[in-house]
Amino acid sequence: MTEFDPRALALVRRLQGAGHRAALVGGCVRDALLGLAPHDYDCACSALPEEVMAICAPFPVHPTGLRHGTVTVVWDGLPVEVTTFRREGAYTDHRRPDRVDFTQSLEEDLARRDFTVNAMAWEGDTLVDRFGGQSDLVRQVIRCVGQPERRFQEDALRIVRALRFSAQLDFSISPDTADALLSALPLLSHVAQERITGELIRLLQGPGAGRVLLDYPQAAARLLPELAPAMGFDQRNPHHIFDVYTHSVRTMEGVSPTPVLRLAALLHDVGKPDTFTLDQDGVGHFYGHQERSAAIALETLTRLRVDHATRDGAVRLIGLHSLPLTPTPRVVRRWLRRLGEGPFFQLLELQRADRAACAPAPAAEEDSLAQVEAMARDILAQAPCLTLKDLAVNGRDALAAGLEGPAIGAALNALLEQVAEGELVNDRAVLLPLLAQSPQPPRE
């Protein structure tokens, strides 16, 4: 078991010393029992928010959720959410309790929580575990506290949270919880898209993400309906051993767990069902599926309200995932310049995972990607000119050469393209005369 942050324990002792019952609860207890360093801390106590604020007054205290009994205490630089023990009324909107009642019982507070692995508390030196959370950690199972149907009816976001914890911890979901989860999927219409997307992104980054998506395709289709046509879609092509959906999930498993790469991999072939054709030999083809996949992905990620940088990065990778990258300096330099170092290597990673999720490829194809990567790293080690700021001439030189407006950027980018691909030397004496020869803007 990992030790708790001493600052969090000091806060608990401060509340206990003032005559209140207090304990660390939730994810920090779960993570510590798993031997992981908790990434945030929650404390539950019998003190009312106003009492917590007075007891912890020497430290900054922020009233982050007074309606639900929560304040955030920044104890010597460590933020800890402190919430009064509570019981909850009905959830008529399937998201938030209509009423919250404070209580003096830690056990009542734990009983309202979502899953057993999150319903444990560390009080003093004692683990409080009324619902078998520690046993479920050992068995590696996600199980609802109490009746799973009731838990999901109360808060529909718990549906996605169950899948996310299964992927994040790489745990299975208990059969009764899984059955209730699938039955409750329509309730997700009551949950704000931003909340669903936040949980979905964390799900996709988990080590068990592929297993969850393959075990619960009904849930995947509810969260990402754009994937539904790919499920069971036979590619009818000797290069593929999986249907489109399984291939996409396997590709996703093969890339780093970053939002851009996981989303790009999962959606990279989402346009295949729309572009499927059979040739005279009965072999399936998907001409133009990259562009169609990118267009669908843009709509999907916009609907999900994914941040623009992640959305645009994923869409760009999808549109280029079939780009033929030959191991020649000119090609590698060109795409390093056009994409930038980070996206270039992301594209290589996506292509490698894409190939690995197909029928076994010839060794030459694998060697080709390895050669491209090695060549790119060699080029970068030479500090090449890949951006305008690296170019030996600049906008002032273009102005001095008589260029104006858009002609300046066009001329500089044309020179950069030739320098980046090794056709010109990045030397001021070489580039200035060429800049002067660039097309001049029309005079009015």
Sequence and secondary structure as in RCSB ss.txt:
>XXXX:A:sequence
MTEFDPRALALVRRLQGAGHRAALVGGCVRDALLGLAPHDYDCACSALPEEVMAICAPFPVHPTGLRHGTVTVVW
DGLPVEVTTFRREGAYTDHRRPDRVDFTQSLEEDLARRDFTVNAMAWEGDTLVDRFGGQSDLVRQVIRCVGQPER
RFQEDALRIVRALRFSAQLDFSISPDTADALLSALPLLSHVAQERITGELIRLLQGPGAGRVLLDYPQAAARLLP
ELAPAMGFDQRNPHHIFDVYTHSVRTMEGVSPTPVLRLAALLHDVGKPDTFTLDQDGVGHFYGHQERSAAIALET
LTRLRVDHATRDGAVRLIGLHSLPLTPTPRVVRRWLRRLGEGPFFQLLELQRADRAACAPAPAAEEDSLAQVEAM
ARDILAQAPCLTLKDLAVNGRDALAAGLEGPAIGAALNALLEQVAEGELVNDRAVLLPLLAQSPQPPRE
>XXXX:A:secstr
     HHHHHHHHHHHHTT  EEEETHHHHHHHTT   SSEEEEESS HHHHHHHTTTS EEEEEGGGTEEEEEE
TTEEEEEEE EEE   TTSSS S EEE S HHHHHHTSSBGGGS EEETTEEE SS HHHHHHHTEE BSS HHH
HHHH THHHHHHHHHHHHHT EE HHHHHHHHHTGGGGGGS HHHHHHHHHHHHHSTTHHHHHHH HHHHHHH G
GGGGGTT     TT SS HHHHHHHHHHTS S HHHHHHHHHTTTTHHHH EE TTS EE TTHHHHHHHHHHHH
HHHTT  HHHHHHHHHHHHHTT    S HHHHHHHHHHH HHHHHHHHHHHHHHHHTSS   HHHHHHHHHHHHH
HHHHHHT    SGGGSSS HHHHHHTT  THHHHHHHHHHHHHHHTTSS   HHHHHHHHHTS      
